[in-house]
Amino acid sequence: MLEEKPASMKRRSARIRPSLPNAIGAVLLCGIAACATPALASSTLVTAPDGTFQGRIDTAGTMREFLGVRYAQPVTGSLRWKAPQPVTPSRVTQDAMQFGNHCPQTFSPYGNATQTEDCLFLNVFAPNRRGDRDFGGDDASPVMLWIHGGGLTVGESNEYDAVKLVQRGVIVVTINYRLGALGFLAHPALTAESPEHSSGNYGIQDQQAALKWVRRNIRAFGGDPDRVTIFGESAGGLSTLTNLVSPTAHGLFHRAIVESGTYALAEPTLAQAEAAGVKFASAVGCNQPNPADVLACLRGLGVSTVLANQALAYVGSLPVPNVDGKLLTQSIGSALGSGQFNRVPLINGTNHDEYNLFVAQNFDLAGGPITASTYIAAIAVLTGTTATQAPLVASHYPVPAQFATYDQGAGAAGTDANFACTARFADELASPFVPTFTYEFSDEKAPQNFLPPASFPYGASHASELQYIFPTANPSGYGLNLAQTPLDANQQKLSDRMVGYWTEFARSGNPNGFGQPHWPRFHRDRQVMLSLVPPTPATETNFATVHQCDFWDGLTGRTLPPDHDHDQHAASE
């Protein structure tokens, strides 16, 4: 999810229990070589290079769960706004039966409020394979590491039920990472103290630290460290793309799935991010002439002060990574276009009515439906177009000739501008270099479990595909007070198909197999996508026409670099 709206309601908070003494006996920490093919004391007691973890079996007996596992040192005090530091391996058995803290954020429909900075925890969900003694070789399971969405400002790892994925034989890891200004503040003083002479990409560094933890430890849980898929939705999809093009993520994963994550293909420079950071620092009184004093002031701020002022730290309305010369050496779009990225198989997709969620949240439910008199102004806000461009855009989304309501017309314009056509452009950039499979989630009756009913149908709105991959639609935020609508029989069939595609892709790098409807590979000159509709997906070839991508490419000046015949070779495969 991209945007948040504060709400004043009581929510549950995740807690971590203190580490347990080892009740089974003295368990010595194993070395890396010894842990490569472990002999487990029990299905829920795992000894790995970073420690011994006591997990639990889920209530259905399907999964082994290892919850609240620390993957980096607490990012508090002097470690605030620094790269995550590795954990010190422990010889004491760690209680991994309860979720850890999630990262500081305000109330929203998409996450629970907290001010706890000690939040770099992950969760491992593995098949319950009783009696297994050796998970090495061909028995090792593919690994899928999930990066939650929330505009890089909200969200948490413990709101995603991995059971359907795990039932297909994969191991799922969900992670927390620093959000908002605590995860993405850049400032000249922070850059100057950094050994890499960079700042502002701490949340992405956290994600890469979690990937390194997986690389070191996942074999002990039955996972294959050489078959790791990163996947995420919205800001988690943007994070997946960021890691895809990041040199510092090289070798940490082997496939990538991006769900609604192409909304920011042109990242700001470090200098631009630092300028925003200076505004933030000045607003909170950290504008001393001595950089050391600035750092001391920033690290002395209360979390509530950071959260209250963090929007000033963003280049734009939401945080995004910056091109710092280390983690990112160029923007996502430039890297995809040049082929200078981690070349792994890619699934990339969007939802047919992405922006209906934001129209409902920010207009319909906030102040009433968009009207004829407010249509052009709403178009400008939702698409980021100028006062001169907005009337032209509105003419391409006529009401009622093409759309029944102004809300739906504005939602379509926002969808096409920010998601659909940027996703298609990313597909065109990446497909000459790597196997690329593209989809559009198009269930127009997908349950809406984040927000109350609006004056228009939500359709296949932003984040509505999540409930088809993770069975629990929305156990947080406003959803705690909303009736949750389950999937019907045909939607369950689509869910099964989607989980099958996702897990087979994690297994082999190709989503096809096991009698599923064929998902063709995307090529620049043959733009065939998979339409995820219930009960059975089907191919579609008119995506660019439906979403007016030629118009948006022309308006924004997007042009494709030559493919240098890369895709001609792909077309013959």
C-alpha positions in Angstrom: 0.0 0.0 0.0 1.1 3.5 -0.8 -0.7 5.9 1.4 -1.9 6.1 5.0 -4.6 7.9 6.9 -4.4 8.3 10.7 -7.0 6.7 12.9 -7.6 6.7 16.6 -8.4 3.2 17.6 -6.9 0.6 19.9 -4.9 -2.1 18.2 -3.0 -5.1 19.3 0.8 -4.9 19.4 3.3 -7.6 18.7 5.6 -8.5 21.6 8.7 -10.6 21.8 9.3 -12.9 24.7 12.7 -13.0 26.3 15.1 -15.8 25.2 14.6 -19.1 27.0 17.3 -21.0 28.8 17.9 -24.3 27.0 15.6 -26.7 28.8 16.8 -29.7 26.8 20.4 -29.4 27.8 23.5 -27.6 26.8 23.4 -27.0 23.1 26.6 -25.7 21.7 26.5 -23.3 18.8 27.4 -25.1 15.7 29.9 -23.9 13.0 28.8 -23.1 9.5 30.1 -26.4 8.1 28.3 -28.4 10.8 25.0 -26.6 10.2 25.1 -27.2 6.4 23.2 -30.5 6.8 21.7 -30.4 10.3 20.3 -33.3 12.4 17.4 -31.7 14.2 16.8 -32.5 17.8 13.1 -32.0 17.1 11.0 -30.6 14.3 10.8 -27.3 16.2 14.3 -27.0 17.7 16.8 -25.8 15.0 20.5 -25.1 15.5 21.9 -22.8 12.8 25.0 -20.7 12.5 23.4 -17.7 14.2 22.0 -19.7 17.1 19.5 -22.3 18.3 15.8 -21.5 17.9 12.8 -23.1 19.6 9.8 -22.8 17.3 6.3 -24.2 17.3 3.9 -26.1 15.2 0.9 -24.1 13.9 -2.5 -25.0 15.1 -3.3 -27.0 11.9 -0.1 -29.0 12.1 0.9 -27.7 8.7 3.9 -25.5 9.4 6.8 -25.1 11.7 6.9 -21.5 12.8 10.0 -19.7 14.1 8.9 -16.2 15.0 10.6 -13.1 16.2 14.1 -14.1 15.1 16.5 -11.3 15.4 18.5 -10.8 12.2 20.5 -7.7 13.2 21.4 -5.8 16.3 18.9 -3.3 17.7 19.0 -0.1 15.7 18.7 2.2 18.7 20.9 4.8 20.3 24.2 5.2 18.4 23.0 2.7 15.8 20.0 4.8 14.7 20.6 5.8 11.1 23.4 3.4 10.6 23.7 0.3 8.5 22.4 -2.8 10.3 25.0 -4.7 12.2 25.1 -8.6 12.3 23.9 -10.4 15.4 26.3 -12.0 17.7 25.7 -15.8 17.6 24.2 -17.0 20.8 24.8 -20.2 22.7 21.5 -19.9 24.5 18.4 -21.4 22.9 16.2 -18.5 21.7 12.4 -18.5 22.1 11.0 -18.2 18.6 7.4 -18.8 19.4 6.1 -15.2 19.4 6.3 -12.4 16.9 8.9 -9.6 17.5 8.3 -5.9 17.5 7.5 -4.2 14.3 9.0 -0.9 13.2 7.8 2.6 14.3 4.8 3.9 12.5 1.5 5.7 13.1 -2.0 4.3 12.9 -3.2 3.4 9.4 -5.5 1.0 7.6 -2.4 -1.0 6.8 -0.5 -1.5 10.0 -0.5 -1.2 13.8 1.0 1.8 15.6 4.2 1.4 17.5 7.2 3.5 18.6 9.6 0.6 19.3 12.8 1.0 17.3 14.2 -2.5 18.3 12.4 -4.1 15.4 14.7 -6.0 13.0 13.1 -9.4 13.4 12.0 -12.0 10.8 9.8 -15.1 10.8 10.4 -18.5 9.2 7.5 -20.7 8.1 8.6 -24.1 7.0 6.7 -27.3 6.1 6.1 -29.6 9.0 8.2 -32.5 7.8 8.3 -34.8 10.8 11.2 -37.2 10.9 13.4 -35.4 8.5 17.0 -35.6 9.6 18.8 -34.1 6.6 17.6 -31.2 4.5 20.6 -31.1 2.2 20.7 -31.8 -1.5 17.5 -32.3 -3.5 15.3 -32.3 -0.3 16.0 -28.6 0.4 12.9 -26.4 -0.1 12.8 -23.2 -2.2 12.7 -20.1 -0.1 10.4 -17.1 -0.5 11.3 -13.9 1.4 8.3 -11.5 1.7 8.8 -7.8 1.9 5.6 -6.1 3.1 4.1 -3.0 1.6 2.9 0.2 3.2 4.5 3.1 1.3 7.8 2.5 3.2 6.0 4.1 6.1 3.7 1.4 7.6 3.3 -2.3 7.7 4.7 -5.3 9.5 5.8 -8.9 8.9 3.3 -10.7 11.1 0.2 -9.9 9.1 0.8 -12.5 6.4 -0.4 -16.1 6.8 2.0 -18.2 4.7 0.1 -21.5 5.1 -1.0 -21.9 1.4 2.5 -21.2 0.1 4.1 -23.6 2.7 1.6 -26.3 1.8 3.2 -26.2 -1.7 6.6 -27.1 -0.2 8.3 -23.8 0.1 9.8 -22.0 3.1 8.5 -18.5 3.6 10.4 -15.8 5.5 8.7 -12.5 6.4 10.7 -9.5 7.6 10.4 -6.2 9.4 12.6 -3.3 8.1 13.0 0.3 9.1 10.3 2.7 7.8 9.7 6.4 7.2 12.4 8.8 8.3 14.0 6.2 10.5 14.6 4.0 7.4 15.1 6.6 4.7 16.5 9.9 6.1 19.5 11.2 4.3 21.5 14.1 5.7 25.0 15.5 4.9 26.2 14.7 8.5 25.0 11.1 8.2 26.7 10.8 4.8 30.0 12.2 6.2 30.2 9.7 9.0 29.3 6.7 6.8 32.2 4.6 5.7 30.4 4.3 2.3 29.8 8.0 2.2 26.1 7.5 1.8 22.9 7.8 3.8 19.2 7.3 3.5 18.8 3.7 2.4 18.7 2.1 5.8 15.4 0.2 5.2 16.8 -1.4 2.1 20.0 -2.3 3.9 17.9 -4.0 6.5 16.2 -6.1 3.8 19.7 -7.1 2.5 20.8 -7.9 6.0 17.8 -10.3 6.3 18.7 -11.9 3.0 22.2 -12.4 4.3 20.7 -14.0 7.4 18.8 -16.4 5.1 21.9 -17.1 3.2 23.8 -18.1 6.4 21.0 -19.9 8.2 18.1 -21.1 6.1 19.6 -24.6 5.3 19.2 -25.5 9.0 15.4 -24.9 8.6 15.2 -27.1 5.5 15.7 -24.3 2.9 17.9 -24.0 -0.2 20.1 -20.9 0.0 20.6 -21.1 -3.7 16.9 -20.9 -4.5 15.7 -17.7 -2.8 12.9 -15.7 -4.3 12.3 -12.1 -3.0 8.7 -10.9 -3.4 6.7 -8.0 -2.2 3.7 -5.8 -2.8 3.4 -2.0 -3.3 6.4 -0.6 -1.3 7.5 -4.2 -0.9 7.4 -4.5 -4.7 9.4 -1.3 -5.0 11.8 -2.8 -2.5 12.1 -5.9 -4.6 12.9 -3.8 -7.7 15.5 -1.9 -5.7 17.2 -5.1 -4.6 17.0 -6.3 -8.2 19.1 -3.4 -9.4 21.3 -3.0 -6.3 24.9 -4.1 -6.6 25.1 -4.8 -2.9 22.3 -7.4 -3.2 24.2 -9.5 -5.8 24.0 -13.2 -5.2 21.5 -12.9 -2.3 18.5 -14.1 -4.3 17.7 -15.9 -7.5 14.2 -14.9 -8.6 12.0 -11.8 -8.0 8.2 -11.2 -7.9 7.0 -7.6 -8.0 3.3 -7.0 -7.1 2.3 -3.4 -7.8 5.7 -2.0 -7.2 6.7 0.0 -10.3 5.3 3.3 -9.1 8.8 4.9 -8.7 11.3 4.0 -11.4 13.2 7.3 -11.2 14.8 7.6 -7.8 16.2 10.9 -6.4 19.9 11.6 -6.1 21.7 11.5 -2.7 22.0 15.3 -2.9 18.2 15.7 -3.3 17.5 13.3 -0.5 20.0 15.2 1.7 18.3 18.5 1.0 15.0 17.1 2.2 16.8 15.7 5.3 18.2 19.1 6.1 14.6 20.5 6.1 13.6 17.7 8.5 16.6 18.3 10.8 15.9 22.1 10.9 12.2 21.5 11.7 13.1 19.4 14.7 15.8 21.7 16.0 18.9 19.8 14.7 20.5 22.5 12.7 23.7 23.1 14.7 26.8 24.2 12.8 28.9 21.3 14.0 28.0 18.0 12.2 28.7 16.0 15.4 26.2 18.1 17.3 23.7 17.5 14.5 24.1 13.8 14.8 23.8 13.8 18.5 20.6 15.9 18.2 19.1 13.6 15.6 19.9 10.5 17.6 18.4 12.1 20.7 15.0 12.7 19.2 12.0 10.9 20.5 10.4 8.5 18.1 7.2 10.5 18.3 9.0 13.6 17.2 10.5 11.7 14.2 7.1 10.3 13.2 5.4 13.7 13.5 7.8 15.4 11.2 9.0 12.7 8.9 7.1 13.8 5.8 9.6 16.7 5.6 12.4 14.1 5.0 10.9 12.8 1.8 11.6 13.8 -1.8 7.9 13.8 -2.7 5.0 12.5 -0.8 6.5 9.2 0.3 10.0 7.9 1.1 11.9 6.2 -1.7 15.5 4.9 -1.9 18.1 7.3 -3.3 20.9 6.9 -5.7 23.7 6.9 -3.2 26.5 5.5 -5.4 26.7 2.3 -3.3 23.4 0.5 -2.7 22.0 2.2 -5.8 24.4 3.4 -8.6 21.5 4.5 -10.9 17.8 4.6 -10.9 15.7 1.5 -11.2 14.5 2.5 -14.7 18.1 3.2 -15.9 19.4 0.0 -14.5 16.7 -2.1 -16.1 17.1 -0.4 -19.4 20.9 -0.9 -19.5 20.8 -4.5 -18.3 23.0 -3.5 -15.3 21.0 -5.4 -12.7 20.9 -8.7 -11.0 19.7 -10.8 -13.9 17.3 -13.3 -12.4 13.8 -14.5 -13.6 11.1 -11.9 -13.0 7.4 -11.9 -12.4 5.9 -8.4 -12.5 2.3 -7.3 -12.3 -0.4 -4.9 -11.3 -4.1 -4.8 -10.4 -6.7 -3.6 -12.9 -8.1 -0.9 -10.6 -5.2 0.0 -8.4 -6.1 3.6 -7.6 -9.7 3.0 -6.6 -8.4 2.3 -3.1 -6.8 5.7 -2.9 -9.7 7.5 -4.5 -12.0 6.0 -1.9 -9.6 6.7 1.0 -8.6 10.2 0.2 -11.7 11.5 -1.6 -14.9 9.5 -1.3 -14.6 8.4 2.3 -12.8 11.6 3.4 -15.0 14.4 1.9 -17.4 12.8 -0.5 -17.3 11.6 -4.1 -15.4 13.5 -6.8 -17.7 15.7 -8.9 -17.6 17.4 -12.3 -16.3 20.6 -10.7 -13.5 18.8 -8.8 -12.6 16.2 -11.5 -9.7 18.0 -13.1 -8.2 19.0 -9.8 -8.5 15.4 -8.5 -6.9 14.1 -11.7 -3.9 16.4 -11.2 -3.4 15.2 -7.6 -3.8 11.6 -8.4 -1.7 11.5 -11.5 1.0 14.1 -10.6 0.2 16.1 -13.7 0.4 19.9 -14.1 -2.5 22.2 -14.3 -2.0 22.4 -18.0 -1.8 18.6 -18.5 -4.7 17.6 -16.2 -7.5 18.8 -18.6 -6.0 16.7 -21.3 -5.8 13.7 -19.1 -9.4 14.2 -18.0 -10.5 14.2 -21.7 -9.0 10.7 -22.0 -11.2 9.5 -19.1 -14.6 10.9 -20.0 -17.5 10.6 -17.6 -20.1 9.2 -18.2 -19.1 8.2 -21.7 -16.4 5.8 -20.5 -16.8 5.7 -16.7 -19.9 5.7 -14.7 -18.7 8.0 -12.0 -15.9 10.6 -11.6 -14.4 8.5 -8.8 -14.0 5.6 -11.3 -12.6 7.9 -14.0 -10.1 9.4 -11.6 -9.2 5.9 -10.3 -8.5 4.7 -13.8 -6.3 7.7 -14.6 -4.3 7.2 -11.4 -4.0 3.5 -12.1 -2.7 4.0 -15.6 -0.4 6.8 -14.7 1.2 5.3 -11.6 1.0 1.5 -11.9 -0.2 0.0 -15.2 1.9 1.8 -17.7 5.0 2.1 -15.5 4.7 -1.7 -15.0 4.5 -2.3 -18.8 7.5 0.0 -19.3 9.5 -2.0 -16.7 8.5 -5.2 -18.5 9.7 -3.7 -21.8 13.0 -2.7 -20.2 13.7 -6.0 -18.4 12.4 -8.6 -20.8 15.3 -8.4 -23.3 17.7 -9.5 -20.5 15.8 -11.9 -18.2 12.8 -14.3 -18.5 9.9 -12.0 -17.6 6.4 -13.1 -16.8 3.7 -10.4 -16.5 0.2 -10.4 -15.1 -2.8 -8.2 -14.4 -4.9 -9.2 -11.4 -8.5 -8.5 -12.7 -11.0 -9.9 -10.3 -13.5 -7.1 -10.3 -15.3 -8.7 -7.3 -12.3 -9.1 -5.1 -13.3 -8.5 -1.4 -12.3 -5.1 -0.1 -11.1 -5.7 3.5 -9.1 -2.6 4.2 -11.7 0.2 3.9 -15.4 0.5 4.4 -17.8 0.5 1.3 -17.5 3.5 -0.9 -20.0 5.1 -3.3 -18.5 3.1 -6.2 -17.2 -0.5 -6.6 -13.6 -1.0 -5.6 -12.9 -3.6 -8.3 -9.5 -5.1 -8.4 -8.0 -2.4 -6.3 -4.5 -1.9 -4.8 -3.5 -4.8 -2.5 -6.7 -6.8 -3.3 -4.6 -9.7 -4.6 -2.9 -10.2 -1.3 -5.7 -12.3 0.1 -5.3 -14.8 -2.8 -1.7 -15.5 -1.8 -2.0 -15.1 2.0 -5.4 -16.4 3.2 -5.9 -13.8 5.9 -7.0 -10.7 4.0 -6.3 -8.0 6.6 -5.9 -8.7 10.3 -4.7 -5.2 11.1 -5.6 -1.5 10.9 -9.1 -0.5 10.1 -9.7 -4.1 9.1 -10.0 -5.1 12.8 -13.3 -3.3 12.8 -14.5 -4.4 9.4 -16.4 -7.6 8.5 -13.9 -9.6 6.5 -15.4 -11.1 3.4 -14.0 -14.5 2.5 -13.2 -15.6 -1.1 -16.0 -17.5 -2.8 -15.5 -20.9 -4.5 -14.3 -19.5 -7.9 -12.0 -17.0 -6.1 -10.6 -19.9 -4.1 -9.8 -21.6 -7.4 -8.0 -18.5 -8.6 -6.1 -18.3 -5.3 -5.0 -21.9 -5.8 -3.8 -21.1 -9.3 -1.9 -18.0 -8.1 -0.2 -19.9 -5.3 0.7 -22.6 -7.7 2.3 -20.1 -10.1 4.2 -18.3 -7.4 5.6 -21.4 -5.8 6.5 -23.1 -9.0 8.4 -19.9 -10.0 10.2 -20.1 -6.7 11.1 -23.7 -7.4 12.3 -23.4 -11.1 12.3 -19.8 -12.2 9.3 -20.6 -14.5 5.7 -20.3 -13.2 4.4 -23.0 -15.6 3.7 -26.6 -14.7 1.3 -29.1 -13.0 -1.5 -28.6 -15.4 -1.8 -24.8 -14.9 -3.1 -22.6 -17.8 0.1 -21.6 -19.7 1.7 -18.4 -18.7 3.6 -17.1 -21.8 6.8 -15.2 -21.4 6.6 -11.4 -22.1 8.5 -10.0 -25.0 8.7 -6.4 -26.2 7.3 -7.3 -29.6 4.8 -9.9 -28.3 3.2 -8.4 -25.2 1.2 -11.2 -23.9 0.3 -11.1 -20.2 -1.7 -13.4 -17.9 -5.0 -12.0 -16.7 -5.7 -13.4 -13.2 -9.5 -13.8 -13.3 -11.6 -16.3 -11.4 -11.8 -19.2 -11.7 -9.2 -19.7 -14.4 -6.5 -17.3 -15.6 -6.4 -16.4 -19.3 -4.0 -14.6 -21.6 -4.5 -11.0 -22.6 -3.0 -8.9 -25.3 -4.7 -5.5 -25.1 -3.3 -4.3 -21.7 -1.5 -1.3 -23.2 -4.6 -0.2 -25.1 -7.0 -0.6 -22.2 -4.7 1.4 -19.9 -3.8 4.0 -22.6 0.0 3.4 -22.2 1.0 5.1 -25.5 -0.7 8.3 -24.2 1.0 8.1 -20.9 4.4 7.3 -22.4 4.1 10.3 -24.7 2.9 12.6 -21.9 5.8 11.6 -19.6 8.5 11.3 -22.3 9.2 7.6 -21.6 11.2 6.0 -24.4 12.7 2.6 -24.7 16.4 2.0 -25.4 17.4 -0.3 -28.2 17.1 -3.9 -27.2 20.4 -4.9 -29.1 18.7 -8.1 -30.3 18.5 -9.5 -26.8 14.8 -10.1 -27.1 15.2 -11.7 -30.6 17.0 -14.5 -28.9 14.4 -14.6 -26.1 11.6 -14.8 -28.7 13.0 -18.0 -30.1 12.9 -19.7 -26.7 
